[in-house]
Amino acid sequence: MWNRAKFIFAIVTIGLCLSANPSLAQQAASQVSKAEHAHSKAQGPWWKQAVIYEIYPRSFQDSNGDGVGDINGITSRLDYLRDLGIDAIWISPMYPSPLVDFGYDISDYTAIDPLYGTLADFDRMVREAKKRNIRVIMDFVPNHTSDQHPWFAESRSSRTVPKRDWYIWRDGKGPGQPPNNWQSWFGHSAWKFDPTTNQYYYHHFYTEQPDLNWRNPQVRKAMYDAMRFWLDRGVAGFRIDAVSRLFEDPDLHDDPILPGKNAYGDPNIAHKYTDNLPEVHEVLREMRKVVNEYPGNPVLISEADEPNIAELTKMYGGKDDEVQLPMDFQIADVNKRSAPEFRRLLNEIDKNAAGGQPHYFFSNHDQVRQWDRYGDGVHNDQIAKLMAALLLTTRATPLMYYGEEIGMRTTDPVRKEDVQDPIGKIGWPEEKGRDGERTPMQWDASKNAGFSAAQRPWLPVPPSSTEYNVKAESKDPNSILSFYKRLLALRQSEPALRDGLYLPLIGEDPYVLAYLRKKPNNSDVILVVLNMSAEPRTVKFDLAAEGIGDSSAKPLIASPEMGHDSTLLSHFTIPEFGVFIGSVHCVLAP
Ligand code: GLC
């Protein structure tokens, strides 16, 4: 507790610091009202402040013992998500589907697959989530339907039916020859011959996923109506799947061949004529208009594996009229602990010409999990915390993937016959598919890690679940889960972390990534220092340019070796793979 004498002394000393650094005046005042601040109303739309969490519904929680996760399972775990500090969940597709691509092959856009429950279960989940201030974001798959969708059944039935033009049909080049050399993302030709009408249809992904023809206005209308169906049920927006693949060159130019072969044994190819065609933006603008018809700022998130930040920036639209949150695969796929590379990308996207909100993630249902991808095989748990700190302290809307908060690792099948994901079957053994990152959530150390009462869940529970699970980690203050909880709570309580500016520091350092997060008037200043290397590092920060003079930083969350005392910014040592998040303040004379 402050006594009166100490208070007067502090005021005088702060005054001295302030004469050199006037902007710290507001900082002193704000110390007093920190608590008030923390609870002050967030600025801007909710998705700028939110932490989003992806749920792969097959693997989150099984409520009926069939070995597959479901909607009621998700509802039963909403308290966990609320306590973790999650603001919105994006749920991978739960629509009726033959499940060739585990839900990304949809046969009805306005229903729920009975495997996951009913529309009533869905409505209850949305209601229960709302009670906990959690929004629900649907996955939306506009590029293709399932080949079992009634639209495709009609389209393939004859060359003259009204829905023929809803998909991409072309003649072959000659007998047994597809129209051109375009390749499926999942291996081999992107054209499939259909004997009923003696034409080929185009599929960017599996043959069972025919591409819709987005040049047809009826297709657009049907898809926008499907979006409205879910918005009417209270969803907070959509994650739009594979959005850059919506259009193909109408003249069917061959794609350029590149050297070498891919995991499926096909020649490497540049998807020049099937990816990122300019008309994509027209559709995104129309989708944005659809969500804008609804109150509450519904969000559009795009799966945008764009080749560079300039392309990614286009996703925001010229007038903030496309996607609010394009997923940034550049950051996700740095794939090495490189401070310079992260610094370069963070700086670039932070200054994106559209002024758009960055949207970062490291793991999802298509990517090897971050625990493995960024780990060095020895310090993986510490590195998992380092990556968590990066994700949750930069200026961005962070996107987590279920289980990353407990350090779930990728657990690939060991035998081809156990593989579920078809690309693992096509590409085995080089491409083992995506089962490894979709294994059941690890809730506790009981049978099937508390995920399911079934004899055999749809994918095996990783052996690491005995140690890495929610129950065990909740009791351990040093666990990855406890670290995530502290980070998420800090993000909530520190306005600078939530929506402050991002200012990169020590521009050239090869090992240490450091930045300030601060409110414009320096009223809250947070320093983040992340050591990406396996050696302790000493760095020096000079914050004079920011109006902050001789200063130190007090840890809010830091690697245990750093203790609880303030650290001088002129000589700042951070342990191997260390994390420091601290509030910057003026040094008080002893
Ligand atoms: C997206 C999904 C992926 C799916 C593909 C085809 O990339 O994330 O899981 O297989 O689209 O729909």
Residues whose N, C-alpha, C, O or C-beta is under 5 A from the ligand:
A	BS01	GLC	D101 Y104 F205 D241 A242 D366
